[in-house]
Structures are given as C-alpha cells and as structure tokens.
Amino acid sequence: MPTKQTELNKAWQEKNKARQKYLNYRSYAKIFIRDLATEEDIEFLNELIEQRKHGEKFE
C-alpha cells in the first residue's frame, strides 16, 4: 500500500512533467560527468558548453 508521501510525489510528477524531465536529465548529466566521462568526453562537453554560452549552433 503506497504511503501518503508516495502518492503526493506521484501527483507532483504528473502535474510537473516538464520540470521532472529537466531534473532527470540534469541528474543524468552530473552522474555521467562525475562517474563515467573520459577526458575526451569532458573536452567535447566543454566545447558544447562554450558554444552554448556564445549562442552558436551545435555541430
């Protein structure tokens, strides 16, 4: 039987799907960078970040 908090969490997620998607992707990115990324991956991501900062299109 689900607890009240579980029900509230599920209701929040249903009501805030876009925010939940954003939070999930941000979490995935942090885990990838922290635990899995190679030096090459980090260099590539830094290039993408710099392009984003300057409003350039991604290649």
MOMO-V730973 format. One record per residue. RES is the residue in three letters. PHI is phi in whole degrees, -180 to 180 (none if undefined). Layout:
RES_PHI / RES_PHI
//
This chain:
MET_none / PRO_-66 / THR_-80 / LYS_-61 / GLN_-64 / THR_-61 / GLU_-64 / LEU_-66 / ASN_-61 / LYS_-63 / ALA_-64 / TRP_-63 / GLN_-63 / GLU_-66 / LYS_-77 / ASN_-126 / LYS_-61 / ALA_-65 / ARG_-65 / GLN_-64 / LYS_-63 / TYR_-59 / LEU_-63 / ASN_-63 / TYR_-64 / ARG_-63 / SER_-64 / TYR_-60 / ALA_-62 / LYS_-63 / ILE_-65 / PHE_-59 / ILE_-64 / ARG_-70 / ASP_-111 / LEU_-122 / ALA_-66 / THR_-86 / GLU_-59 / GLU_-62 / ASP_-60 / ILE_-65 / GLU_-62 / PHE_-62 / LEU_-63 / ASN_-62 / GLU_-62 / LEU_-62 / ILE_-64 / GLU_-63 / GLN_-61 / ARG_-65 / LYS_-61 / HIS_-95 / GLY_71 / GLU_-81 / LYS_-77 / PHE_-79 / GLU_-93
//
